Amino acid sequence: MIRELAAQYRKATKGQRTRLIEQLQTLCGYNRSYAARALRAAATTESATPRAVRPGRGRKPMYGAAAKAALTACWAILNFPTGKRLHPFLPELVERLEAHGELHLEPAVRDQLVQMSAASIDRFLAAERRRLEVKGRSGTKPGTLLKQQIPVRTWAEWDDATHPGFLEIDLVSHDGGAARGEFAWTLDLVDILTGWTETVALPNKARKWVIEALDAQLSRFPFPIRGIDSDNGSEFINHHLLTWCESHHITFTRSRAYHKNDGCYVEQKNWSVVRRFVGYLRYEGAEQVQWLNDLYATLRLYTNFFQPLQKAVAKERRGARTYRRYDQAQPPYQRVMALPDTLVSSTQKAALKAQYASLNPAAIRRDLLRLQNRLWDRIPSEDPQEVPL
């Protein structure tokens, strides 16, 4: 009834509106004030047309499309790190890429790029980020020799190392999921303090190859080796390795049996360096071992000079949750250069600095892709697996 009268009320004169109000009073028993408000409200609602809603002005975007495109390129060159790892190294990376002619940015775009926060980096890259979680196999069996002569080291004892040269070592199998016959292995060596990582492929895990590989790796680290820690596999727990360590005045320790976290640094590199770049295929024979070592020769430059890493500096338990605090992400190269000359000589630092200046991260990335393609294209696999590059 009110809607019918409201249609007349909209078109009525003042006198006619008075009579419509009185009519509504009579029909519904409303008082005059309420009847007038009801008719006015109904008439206004029915006659109103939707008003275009103008979007709010909001905040002007801080980063343009060019800066986001450059960010994506830098992110890909560094193998898709998180924002917290990429952010501190981004200005240095941009400088290196521009120096080698790989990146050409307007000054305003460069300023936008290097000023991005870690949160903004993660937000811009969220749509493109891909993850692949694959669990590996150990491939080693417990040794039975000399355990009583080799001290046990727990995960915490070298955690606060103030000197470089204390390494965790491990072997990664390349059996392709079928541990039969002879197949290649990778010896992984990681410095606890700086994160400096070296890898070398072996024809098998015989003690002879392990000792020869350790001899070759001594000169690759930019500091003297002071100690090595291994798991309890028989390829490590033997007279040959113990004698080798004693002859080089190197401390030799082993982790506790069934305590995988005692070797947490090298276990992490087994995935982020070895598995992520060579995958889970089966490699065997001298030629394929050489292909692996060709790739590792380039990968060591990529990992040690251009892969920022974070180290946990504090851990606090609050109730059922554990909170960790990490230092600023830096590549192993920068961590080595920050050490005093008493630990890393000025001559060694000068050589590293000259080598770093000559390296083009984008070219190294392309070389890695080429070597990976050569490795995977020539090796048949019954169950090929895609591994993020």
Backbone torsions as a table, in degrees:
resi	resn	phi	psi	omega
1	MET	NA	-45.1	-178.7
2	ILE	-63.4	-38.0	179.6
3	ARG	-64.6	-38.5	179.4
4	GLU	-65.4	-44.5	178.8
5	LEU	-68.4	-32.4	-178.9
6	ALA	-64.8	-34.8	178.2
7	ALA	-62.3	-38.5	176.8
8	GLN	-73.3	-35.5	-175.7
9	TYR	-62.8	-35.4	-178.0
10	ARG	-64.1	-35.6	-174.5
11	LYS	-97.4	-4.7	-172.4
12	ALA	-80.6	157.3	172.6
13	THR	-79.2	178.2	-178.0
14	LYS	-61.9	-43.6	180.0
15	GLY	-65.6	-41.3	179.5
16	GLN	-64.4	-35.1	179.3
17	ARG	-66.4	-35.6	178.1
18	THR	-62.5	-43.5	-179.7
19	ARG	-67.3	-34.7	178.2
20	LEU	-67.1	-36.5	177.5
21	ILE	-65.3	-44.3	179.1
22	GLU	-63.7	-37.3	178.8
23	GLN	-62.9	-42.4	179.0
24	LEU	-66.2	-35.5	176.8
25	GLN	-61.4	-43.4	-176.9
26	THR	-67.6	-43.9	-176.0
27	LEU	-71.6	-38.0	-172.1
28	CYS	-110.6	-10.7	179.6
29	GLY	78.1	18.1	179.1
30	TYR	-76.9	155.9	169.6
31	ASN	-77.6	165.8	-170.9
32	ARG	-61.8	-41.3	-176.7
33	SER	-64.5	-44.1	-178.5
34	TYR	-68.2	-40.1	179.9
35	ALA	-62.5	-40.0	179.6
36	ALA	-65.5	-43.3	-179.9
37	ARG	-64.4	-40.2	-179.1
38	ALA	-62.9	-43.4	179.7
39	LEU	-67.9	-42.1	179.8
40	ARG	-63.2	-41.9	-179.2
41	ALA	-64.9	-44.4	-179.8
42	ALA	-65.6	-40.5	-179.3
43	ALA	-66.5	-39.3	-179.4
44	THR	-69.5	-41.7	-178.1
45	THR	-64.8	-43.5	-176.6
46	GLU	-72.2	-28.0	-176.9
47	SER	-89.2	-15.0	-175.2
48	ALA	-72.2	139.3	174.3
49	THR	-106.4	143.9	-178.6
50	PRO	-57.3	131.4	179.6
51	ARG	-90.4	135.0	179.0
52	ALA	-60.6	128.7	179.9
53	VAL	-90.3	118.0	179.8
54	ARG	-85.1	125.6	-179.7
55	PRO	-61.1	146.6	178.5
56	GLY	-63.4	152.9	-177.4
57	ARG	-67.3	-37.4	178.9
58	GLY	64.4	-173.4	180.0
59	ARG	-90.8	138.6	179.3
60	LYS	-65.3	133.5	-179.9
61	PRO	-56.0	137.0	-178.8
62	MET	-83.3	-28.5	-173.3
63	TYR	-121.0	130.5	-179.5
64	GLY	-87.5	176.9	-178.2
65	ALA	-64.1	-34.9	-179.3
66	ALA	-65.3	-40.0	179.0
67	ALA	-66.6	-39.0	179.6
68	LYS	-68.2	-37.5	177.9
69	ALA	-65.7	-40.8	177.8
70	ALA	-65.8	-37.5	177.7
71	LEU	-61.7	-44.4	179.7
72	THR	-61.4	-39.5	178.9
73	ALA	-65.0	-44.3	179.1
74	CYS	-63.9	-40.4	-179.9
75	TRP	-62.0	-42.2	179.8
76	ALA	-68.1	-39.0	-179.7
77	ILE	-62.7	-34.6	-179.5
78	LEU	-90.6	12.0	175.5
79	ASN	71.3	39.3	169.6
80	PHE	60.9	53.8	178.2
81	PRO	-76.4	167.5	175.2
82	THR	-71.5	165.0	179.6
83	GLY	-60.1	-37.6	-179.0
84	LYS	-67.2	-29.1	176.9
85	ARG	-84.0	-35.4	-176.6
86	LEU	-76.9	-39.8	-171.4
87	HIS	-54.6	-51.0	-177.2
88	PRO	-66.3	-27.5	-175.5
89	PHE	-94.3	-6.9	-173.7
90	LEU	-61.7	-47.1	178.5
91	PRO	-58.3	-41.8	178.9
92	GLU	-65.1	-41.1	179.9
93	LEU	-64.5	-44.0	178.9
94	VAL	-59.5	-42.0	178.8
95	GLU	-62.2	-42.8	-179.7
96	ARG	-66.8	-41.5	-178.7
97	LEU	-67.2	-38.7	177.5
98	GLU	-67.9	-37.4	-179.8
99	ALA	-63.7	-31.5	-179.0
100	HIS	-97.7	9.1	176.4
101	GLY	72.4	19.4	-179.9
102	GLU	-89.2	-17.1	-176.2
103	LEU	-139.5	132.2	179.4
104	HIS	-128.0	107.5	-174.2
105	LEU	-122.9	142.4	169.4
106	GLU	-68.0	150.8	-179.0
107	PRO	-53.9	-40.3	-179.3
108	ALA	-66.0	-39.4	179.3
109	VAL	-67.6	-41.2	178.5
110	ARG	-61.1	-42.4	179.1
111	ASP	-61.3	-43.0	177.9
112	GLN	-61.2	-42.4	-175.3
113	LEU	-65.4	-47.9	-174.8
114	VAL	-76.8	-13.6	179.6
115	GLN	-93.1	-3.7	-179.3
116	MET	-62.8	137.8	175.7
117	SER	-81.1	165.8	178.2
118	ALA	-61.8	-38.7	179.9
119	ALA	-65.8	-41.0	178.5
120	SER	-64.8	-39.4	178.5
121	ILE	-60.2	-48.1	179.7
122	ASP	-63.1	-37.4	-178.6
123	ARG	-67.2	-44.2	-179.0
124	PHE	-68.2	-29.7	-174.8
125	LEU	-97.8	-1.2	-173.9
126	ALA	-57.7	-39.9	-175.9
127	ALA	-69.2	-24.0	-175.1
128	GLU	-100.8	-9.0	-175.6
129	ARG	-73.5	134.2	176.9
130	ARG	-126.6	142.9	-179.5
131	ARG	-126.9	146.6	176.0
132	LEU	-136.8	119.3	-178.5
133	GLU	-110.5	114.5	179.4
134	VAL	-131.1	132.6	178.3
135	LYS	-94.3	141.5	-177.9
136	GLY	-101.2	-177.5	179.4
137	ARG	-113.2	156.5	179.4
138	SER	-75.6	-57.6	177.2
139	GLY	79.7	6.6	177.4
140	THR	-123.6	154.5	177.9
141	LYS	-117.7	150.2	-177.5
142	PRO	-61.4	137.2	175.4
143	GLY	-80.4	161.2	-178.0
144	THR	-120.0	-0.9	-175.0
145	LEU	-105.0	142.9	165.4
146	LEU	63.7	14.0	-178.2
147	LYS	-61.1	-33.8	-178.8
148	GLN	-71.6	-17.7	-179.2
149	GLN	-93.1	-14.9	-175.7
150	ILE	-107.8	117.1	-176.1
151	PRO	-61.6	151.0	176.5
152	VAL	-90.3	134.8	175.1
153	ARG	-117.3	131.1	175.3
154	THR	-89.1	169.7	-175.2
155	TRP	-63.0	-24.0	-174.4
156	ALA	-89.5	-17.2	-168.7
157	GLU	-71.1	-31.4	177.0
158	TRP	-106.7	4.5	-177.0
159	ASP	-60.1	-36.1	-177.4
160	ASP	-99.1	30.5	-179.2
161	ALA	-58.3	131.3	178.6
162	THR	-104.8	-2.9	178.6
163	HIS	-120.6	138.4	173.6
164	PRO	-74.5	164.1	176.1
165	GLY	105.9	0.2	174.1
166	PHE	-96.9	112.7	-170.0
167	LEU	-110.1	147.0	163.2
168	GLU	-103.1	135.6	-179.1
169	ILE	-126.4	151.0	180.0
170	ASP	-158.5	161.5	175.6
171	LEU	-112.7	136.3	178.2
172	VAL	-114.2	127.6	-176.8
173	SER	-85.9	148.3	176.2
174	HIS	-122.9	61.4	-176.4
175	ASP	-93.1	-4.7	179.5
176	GLY	66.3	20.2	179.4
177	GLY	91.5	0.2	179.3
178	ALA	-134.0	97.4	-174.4
179	ALA	-80.6	63.8	178.3
180	ARG	-127.5	149.6	-179.5
181	GLY	70.3	-162.8	-178.7
182	GLU	-102.5	133.2	-179.2
183	PHE	-145.4	167.5	-174.9
184	ALA	-77.0	157.4	174.6
185	TRP	-133.6	156.5	173.4
186	THR	-115.4	126.7	173.4
187	LEU	-88.7	121.5	-176.0
188	ASP	-111.1	125.9	-179.7
189	LEU	-125.7	127.2	-175.2
190	VAL	-130.8	127.7	173.9
191	ASP	-80.4	130.4	-173.1
192	ILE	-69.7	-41.1	-174.4
193	LEU	-72.5	-47.5	-172.9
194	THR	-101.1	-18.5	-175.5
195	GLY	81.9	4.7	178.9
196	TRP	-59.0	129.7	-172.0
197	THR	-126.3	134.7	174.0
198	GLU	-127.3	141.6	178.5
199	THR	-133.4	145.8	177.9
200	VAL	-146.8	137.1	179.9
201	ALA	-88.2	142.3	-179.4
202	LEU	-123.1	148.7	178.3
203	PRO	-63.0	-34.0	175.6
204	ASN	-159.3	-174.2	-176.4
205	LYS	-101.9	29.3	176.0
206	ALA	-62.6	149.1	-176.6
207	ARG	-58.9	-34.6	-179.6
208	LYS	-56.5	-47.0	-177.9
209	TRP	-70.4	-35.6	179.2
210	VAL	-63.3	-45.4	-179.5
211	ILE	-65.1	-43.8	179.2
212	GLU	-62.4	-40.0	179.5
213	ALA	-66.0	-41.3	178.1
214	LEU	-62.8	-40.9	176.6
215	ASP	-58.5	-43.5	-178.0
216	ALA	-69.0	-31.4	-175.3
217	GLN	-80.5	-17.2	-177.5
218	LEU	-56.3	-39.9	-176.7
219	SER	-81.5	-10.8	-177.5
220	ARG	-82.6	-24.8	177.7
221	PHE	-79.4	139.4	-177.2
222	PRO	-80.7	19.8	179.3
223	PHE	-155.2	159.3	-180.0
224	PRO	-68.5	145.5	178.4
225	ILE	-83.4	125.1	-177.0
226	ARG	-105.3	-27.7	-177.8
227	GLY	-163.1	151.2	173.7
228	ILE	-130.5	146.6	179.0
229	ASP	-129.0	130.7	-178.0
230	SER	-125.5	173.9	170.4
231	ASP	-82.9	-166.3	-174.3
232	ASN	-97.6	18.3	178.7
233	GLY	-65.6	149.7	-176.9
234	SER	-66.6	-21.0	177.6
235	GLU	-68.9	-18.8	178.1
236	PHE	-106.9	-42.2	-176.3
237	ILE	-83.9	83.4	-179.5
238	ASN	-154.5	165.7	-177.3
239	HIS	-63.0	-36.3	-176.0
240	HIS	-61.9	-47.8	-178.4
241	LEU	-70.1	-38.5	177.8
242	LEU	-62.3	-44.1	178.2
243	THR	-64.3	-40.5	178.9
244	TRP	-60.9	-45.1	179.3
245	CYS	-63.1	-42.3	-179.9
246	GLU	-64.3	-39.1	-179.1
247	SER	-69.3	-26.0	178.8
248	HIS	-100.2	6.7	179.7
249	HIS	56.9	47.0	-179.8
250	ILE	-113.2	131.3	176.1
251	THR	-68.7	134.1	-179.2
252	PHE	-120.7	119.6	177.7
253	THR	-129.2	167.4	178.5
254	ARG	-133.7	156.1	178.8
255	SER	-81.6	166.6	176.4
256	ARG	-73.7	144.6	177.3
257	ALA	-63.2	136.4	176.9
258	TYR	66.5	20.7	175.1
259	HIS	-121.2	82.9	-173.8
260	LYS	-64.3	-27.6	-177.6
261	ASN	-70.9	-13.6	175.6
262	ASP	-62.4	-26.1	176.8
263	GLY	-112.5	44.2	-170.9
264	CYS	-64.9	-32.6	-177.3
265	TYR	-69.0	-49.0	-178.9
266	VAL	-72.2	-31.4	176.9
267	GLU	-62.7	-38.4	178.4
268	GLN	-65.9	-40.9	179.4
269	LYS	-70.8	-27.6	175.7
270	ASN	-55.7	-35.2	177.8
271	TRP	-86.5	-55.3	-169.6
272	SER	-69.4	-24.4	-179.6
273	VAL	-107.0	-55.1	-172.8
274	VAL	-77.8	-63.1	-175.0
275	ARG	-62.5	-38.5	-174.6
276	ARG	-69.3	-25.2	-176.3
277	PHE	-105.9	-23.3	178.4
278	VAL	-117.7	-7.7	171.9
279	GLY	75.5	-155.4	-173.1
280	TYR	-120.7	18.4	179.8
281	LEU	-74.0	170.4	177.6
282	ARG	-92.5	128.7	176.8
283	TYR	-121.3	133.3	-178.8
284	GLU	-154.8	155.7	178.8
285	GLY	88.5	158.0	-175.2
286	ALA	-62.5	-38.4	-176.9
287	GLU	-65.3	-45.1	-178.5
288	GLN	-70.5	-33.2	174.1
289	VAL	-62.5	-40.0	177.9
290	GLN	-65.8	-38.8	176.2
291	TRP	-59.9	-43.3	177.7
292	LEU	-60.7	-44.4	-178.4
293	ASN	-69.2	-31.1	173.4
294	ASP	-62.0	-43.2	178.2
295	LEU	-66.2	-42.2	-178.5
296	TYR	-64.6	-30.8	178.5
297	ALA	-63.3	-34.5	175.9
298	THR	-83.0	-37.1	-177.7
299	LEU	-63.4	-34.1	180.0
300	ARG	-63.0	-36.0	176.9
301	LEU	-68.0	-43.3	-179.4
302	TYR	-64.1	-44.8	-176.2
303	THR	-71.1	-45.7	-171.8
304	ASN	-83.2	-24.7	-177.5
305	PHE	-105.3	-24.2	-170.4
306	PHE	-133.2	14.7	177.7
307	GLN	-115.7	97.9	-179.9
308	PRO	-64.0	139.5	177.0
309	LEU	-133.7	154.4	178.8
310	GLN	-115.1	146.8	176.0
311	LYS	-119.7	139.3	176.7
312	ALA	-70.4	127.8	-179.1
313	VAL	-110.2	-13.6	178.8
314	ALA	-156.2	150.1	177.8
315	LYS	-141.0	130.3	-178.1
316	GLU	-133.4	133.3	178.7
317	ARG	-101.6	124.2	177.0
318	ARG	-122.6	104.2	-177.4
319	GLY	64.6	-124.2	-178.2
320	ALA	-90.7	-2.2	-175.7
321	ARG	-112.0	149.6	177.1
322	THR	-115.1	129.1	-179.4
323	TYR	-110.5	129.9	179.0
324	ARG	-114.8	143.8	176.3
325	ARG	-115.9	134.0	-174.7
326	TYR	-115.2	153.7	175.8
327	ASP	-80.5	177.3	-179.7
328	GLN	-70.0	137.4	-178.1
329	ALA	-64.7	131.1	177.5
330	GLN	-145.4	145.8	172.0
331	PRO	-68.4	157.2	176.9
332	PRO	-53.7	-36.1	179.2
333	TYR	-56.1	-47.2	-179.5
334	GLN	-66.5	-34.7	177.8
335	ARG	-66.9	-38.1	177.2
336	VAL	-66.5	-43.6	-178.1
337	MET	-65.7	-24.4	-179.5
338	ALA	-81.2	-10.2	-179.8
339	LEU	-74.3	150.8	178.4
340	PRO	-65.9	158.6	-178.0
341	ASP	-64.7	-18.4	177.9
342	THR	-70.6	-21.3	179.9
343	LEU	-101.3	-37.7	175.4
344	VAL	-129.4	120.3	-173.0
345	SER	-64.0	153.7	178.5
346	SER	-63.6	-32.2	177.2
347	THR	-64.4	-43.5	178.6
348	GLN	-65.7	-39.5	178.3
349	LYS	-64.1	-40.6	179.2
350	ALA	-63.7	-39.6	178.0
351	ALA	-65.6	-41.1	177.9
352	LEU	-64.9	-41.2	-179.5
353	LYS	-62.8	-42.4	178.5
354	ALA	-65.6	-39.9	178.1
355	GLN	-64.7	-43.0	-179.7
356	TYR	-61.3	-41.0	-178.9
357	ALA	-63.7	-26.0	-177.8
358	SER	-87.2	-8.7	-173.2
359	LEU	-90.1	134.8	176.0
360	ASN	-108.6	107.4	-175.4
361	PRO	-60.1	-34.7	179.5
362	ALA	-68.4	-39.3	178.2
363	ALA	-67.4	-38.4	177.1
364	ILE	-62.7	-40.8	178.3
365	ARG	-61.2	-43.0	178.9
366	ARG	-65.2	-39.5	177.5
367	ASP	-62.2	-40.7	178.6
368	LEU	-61.5	-44.4	179.2
369	LEU	-62.1	-40.8	179.3
370	ARG	-64.2	-43.7	-179.2
371	LEU	-69.3	-35.1	175.9
372	GLN	-65.4	-43.6	179.7
373	ASN	-62.9	-40.3	177.3
374	ARG	-62.3	-40.6	-178.2
375	LEU	-66.1	-46.9	-173.2
376	TRP	-80.8	-31.8	-178.4
377	ASP	-68.6	-27.3	-174.5
378	ARG	-98.8	-0.3	-178.0
379	ILE	-114.4	113.7	178.4
380	PRO	-68.4	146.2	178.6
381	SER	-140.2	130.6	177.3
382	GLU	-72.5	-25.5	-177.9
383	ASP	-137.6	74.7	-176.2
384	PRO	-63.2	143.5	-179.9
385	GLN	-124.8	135.6	175.5
386	GLU	-84.5	129.7	179.7
387	VAL	-120.0	131.9	-179.9
388	PRO	-62.3	135.7	-176.7
389	LEU	-87.7	NA	NA
